[in-house]
Amino acid sequence: MYKNYICKLKFQLMFSQFAFPIFEQSIKEYHIIDDVYQPTLNPHTKGTIEYLLYAKNWVDTVQWHYEDIIRDPNIDPLAALDLKRKIDASNQVRTDMVEYIDSYFLQKHAAVQVKPNAKINTESPAWAIDRLSILALKIYHMNEEATRVDATPEHRAKCQEKLNVLLDQKTDMFISINDLLTDIENGDKFMKVYKQMKMYNDDDLNPVLYQNKK
């Protein structure tokens, strides 16, 4: 029992360090084919937190490349419209994935006795993990630019400076996310998840959509 407690505590205190390599794995495996239309081949067992983290980052990675493609000044307008709708759908999936990850944390901490003076955080754990997933993408692509052989030395040096800042941010995020989870585990902070209130995808809330239904 004591050994299980230590393992649980170690996992809790180092969740960021646990999640980040999964994000890196997703990014690396996406770039083997490097095609936004490739199928997702999640290597983790469905229903596990590893599966959720990999799936979350895969969606982020695909959308990262959607955003690159749509900024092509020579893109066909119809292709751009189709891509904009893919980005909207991707944003919805990303939000859903965040809520799934928050559900994991809610269930994990369901038995925690919240202290009377406990405070709420500005964002839920999963939204912090979402930022860590995006940071993993920034680091990957900035490293590509910092080491790009066909770029000028000035370009590589400038990108290396930015990469150093991103790596510093990674360290800070590791600490802050782990601190948040520890505070929740100890009852010093509590989770309060606000389900998505997106309006633009809702036929009953977007005036452009519900007026067209008349």
C-alpha positions as CSV (number, residue, x, y, z in Angstrom):
1,M,0.0,0.0,0.0
2,Y,2.8,2.4,0.9
3,K,4.5,1.6,-2.5
4,N,1.3,2.4,-4.3
5,Y,1.0,5.7,-2.4
6,I,4.5,6.7,-3.4
7,C,3.9,5.8,-7.1
8,K,0.6,7.8,-7.0
9,L,2.4,10.8,-5.4
10,K,5.2,10.7,-7.9
11,F,2.8,10.6,-10.8
12,Q,0.8,13.5,-9.3
13,L,3.9,15.7,-8.6
14,M,5.3,15.0,-12.1
15,F,2.3,15.0,-14.3
16,S,3.8,17.6,-16.7
17,Q,6.9,15.5,-17.1
18,F,4.7,12.5,-17.8
19,A,2.5,14.3,-20.4
20,F,5.2,16.2,-22.3
21,P,7.0,13.1,-23.9
22,I,3.6,11.9,-25.1
23,F,3.1,15.2,-26.8
24,E,6.6,14.9,-28.3
25,Q,5.8,11.4,-29.5
26,S,2.6,12.5,-31.2
27,I,4.4,15.4,-32.9
28,K,7.3,13.2,-34.1
29,E,5.0,10.5,-35.4
30,Y,2.8,13.0,-37.2
31,H,5.8,14.4,-39.0
32,I,6.8,11.0,-40.4
33,I,4.2,11.5,-43.1
34,D,3.5,15.2,-42.4
35,D,0.0,15.3,-44.0
36,V,-3.0,16.8,-42.4
37,Y,-5.2,14.1,-44.0
38,Q,-3.3,11.1,-42.7
39,P,-5.1,8.8,-40.2
40,T,-4.4,9.0,-36.5
41,L,-2.6,5.9,-35.3
42,N,-2.8,6.4,-31.5
43,P,-0.4,3.7,-30.0
44,H,-1.8,4.0,-26.5
45,T,-4.7,1.9,-25.0
46,K,-8.1,3.6,-25.5
47,G,-9.6,4.8,-22.2
48,T,-6.2,5.7,-20.6
49,I,-4.9,9.2,-19.9
50,E,-2.0,8.4,-22.2
51,Y,-4.5,7.9,-25.1
52,L,-6.2,11.2,-24.3
53,L,-3.0,13.1,-24.1
54,Y,-1.8,11.7,-27.4
55,A,-5.1,12.3,-29.1
56,K,-5.3,15.9,-27.8
57,N,-1.8,16.7,-29.1
58,W,-2.5,15.1,-32.5
59,V,-5.5,17.3,-33.0
60,D,-3.4,20.3,-32.0
61,T,-0.6,19.2,-34.5
62,V,-3.1,18.8,-37.4
63,Q,-4.6,22.2,-36.6
64,W,-1.1,23.8,-36.4
65,H,-0.6,22.7,-40.0
66,Y,-4.1,23.8,-41.1
67,E,-3.1,27.3,-39.9
68,D,0.1,27.2,-41.9
69,I,-1.7,26.1,-45.1
70,I,-4.5,28.6,-44.9
71,R,-2.0,31.5,-44.8
72,D,-0.7,30.6,-48.3
73,P,-1.3,33.8,-50.3
74,N,-2.0,31.7,-53.4
75,I,-4.5,29.4,-51.8
76,D,-7.7,28.8,-53.8
77,P,-10.6,30.7,-52.2
78,L,-12.8,27.6,-52.1
79,A,-10.0,25.6,-50.6
80,A,-9.5,28.3,-48.0
81,L,-13.2,28.2,-47.1
82,D,-13.1,24.4,-46.8
83,L,-10.0,24.7,-44.6
84,K,-11.6,27.4,-42.4
85,R,-14.5,24.9,-41.7
86,K,-12.0,22.2,-40.9
87,I,-10.3,24.6,-38.4
88,D,-13.7,25.4,-36.8
89,A,-14.4,21.6,-36.5
90,S,-10.9,21.1,-35.1
91,N,-11.4,23.8,-32.5
92,Q,-14.6,22.0,-31.4
93,V,-12.7,18.7,-31.1
94,R,-9.9,20.4,-29.1
95,T,-12.4,21.8,-26.7
96,D,-14.1,18.4,-26.3
97,M,-10.7,16.8,-25.6
98,V,-9.9,19.4,-22.9
99,E,-13.2,18.5,-21.2
100,Y,-12.4,14.8,-21.4
101,I,-9.0,15.4,-19.7
102,D,-10.7,17.6,-17.0
103,S,-13.2,14.8,-16.4
104,Y,-10.2,12.5,-15.7
105,F,-8.9,15.0,-13.1
106,L,-12.4,15.5,-11.6
107,Q,-12.7,11.7,-11.1
108,K,-9.2,11.4,-9.8
109,H,-9.8,14.0,-7.1
110,A,-13.4,13.2,-6.4
111,A,-12.6,12.0,-2.9
112,V,-10.4,14.9,-1.9
113,Q,-11.6,16.9,1.1
114,V,-11.5,20.5,0.0
115,K,-10.4,22.9,2.8
116,P,-12.7,25.7,3.8
117,N,-10.3,28.3,2.6
118,A,-9.5,26.6,-0.7
119,K,-9.2,28.8,-3.7
120,I,-10.1,28.3,-7.3
121,N,-7.6,28.6,-10.1
122,T,-8.0,30.9,-13.1
123,E,-8.0,27.8,-15.4
124,S,-8.7,24.1,-15.0
125,P,-5.8,21.6,-15.1
126,A,-6.8,20.5,-18.6
127,W,-6.6,24.0,-20.1
128,A,-3.1,24.3,-18.6
129,I,-2.3,21.0,-20.2
130,D,-3.7,22.4,-23.5
131,R,-1.2,25.2,-23.3
132,L,1.6,22.7,-22.6
133,S,0.6,20.7,-25.7
134,I,0.8,23.9,-27.8
135,L,4.1,24.7,-26.3
136,A,5.5,21.3,-27.3
137,L,4.6,22.2,-30.9
138,K,6.2,25.7,-30.7
139,I,9.4,24.1,-29.4
140,Y,9.5,21.5,-32.1
141,H,9.0,23.9,-35.0
142,M,11.2,26.6,-33.5
143,N,14.0,24.0,-33.2
144,E,13.4,23.2,-36.9
145,E,14.0,26.9,-37.8
146,A,17.0,27.2,-35.4
147,T,18.7,24.3,-37.2
148,R,17.4,24.8,-40.8
149,V,20.5,24.4,-43.0
150,D,19.1,26.6,-45.8
151,A,18.5,29.5,-43.5
152,T,20.9,32.4,-42.8
153,P,23.0,32.3,-39.7
154,E,21.1,35.4,-38.5
155,H,17.8,33.6,-38.9
156,R,19.0,30.5,-37.0
157,A,20.5,32.7,-34.2
158,K,17.3,34.6,-33.8
159,C,15.2,31.4,-33.7
160,Q,17.6,29.9,-31.2
161,E,17.0,32.9,-28.9
162,K,13.3,32.3,-29.2
163,L,13.8,28.6,-28.6
164,N,15.7,29.3,-25.4
165,V,12.7,31.4,-24.2
166,L,10.3,28.6,-25.0
167,L,12.4,26.1,-23.2
168,D,12.5,28.4,-20.2
169,Q,8.7,28.6,-20.4
170,K,8.5,24.8,-20.5
171,T,10.3,24.6,-17.2
172,D,8.0,27.2,-15.6
173,M,4.9,25.5,-16.9
174,F,6.1,22.1,-15.5
175,I,6.4,23.7,-12.1
176,S,3.1,25.7,-12.2
177,I,1.0,22.7,-13.5
178,N,2.5,20.3,-11.0
179,D,1.9,22.9,-8.2
180,L,-1.7,23.3,-9.3
181,L,-2.3,19.5,-9.3
182,T,-0.6,19.2,-5.9
183,D,-2.8,22.0,-4.5
184,I,-5.9,20.2,-5.8
185,E,-4.7,16.9,-4.4
186,N,-4.2,18.5,-1.0
187,G,-7.5,20.4,-1.0
188,D,-5.9,23.8,-1.1
189,K,-7.5,24.5,-4.5
190,F,-10.6,23.1,-6.1
191,M,-11.7,22.4,-9.6
192,K,-14.7,24.1,-11.1
193,V,-15.2,23.2,-14.8
194,Y,-17.3,25.4,-17.0
195,K,-18.6,23.4,-19.9
196,Q,-18.0,25.0,-23.3
197,M,-20.3,27.9,-24.3
198,K,-19.3,28.1,-27.9
199,M,-21.9,29.9,-29.9
200,Y,-20.7,30.0,-33.5
201,N,-21.1,26.3,-34.1
202,D,-24.6,26.2,-32.5
203,D,-27.6,26.4,-34.9
204,D,-29.7,28.0,-32.1
205,L,-27.1,30.6,-30.9
206,N,-25.4,31.8,-34.1
207,P,-27.7,34.4,-35.7
208,V,-26.4,33.6,-39.2
209,L,-27.3,29.9,-38.8
210,Y,-30.6,30.3,-37.1
211,Q,-31.8,33.0,-39.5
212,N,-31.0,30.7,-42.4
213,K,-33.2,28.0,-40.8
214,K,-36.3,30.2,-41.2
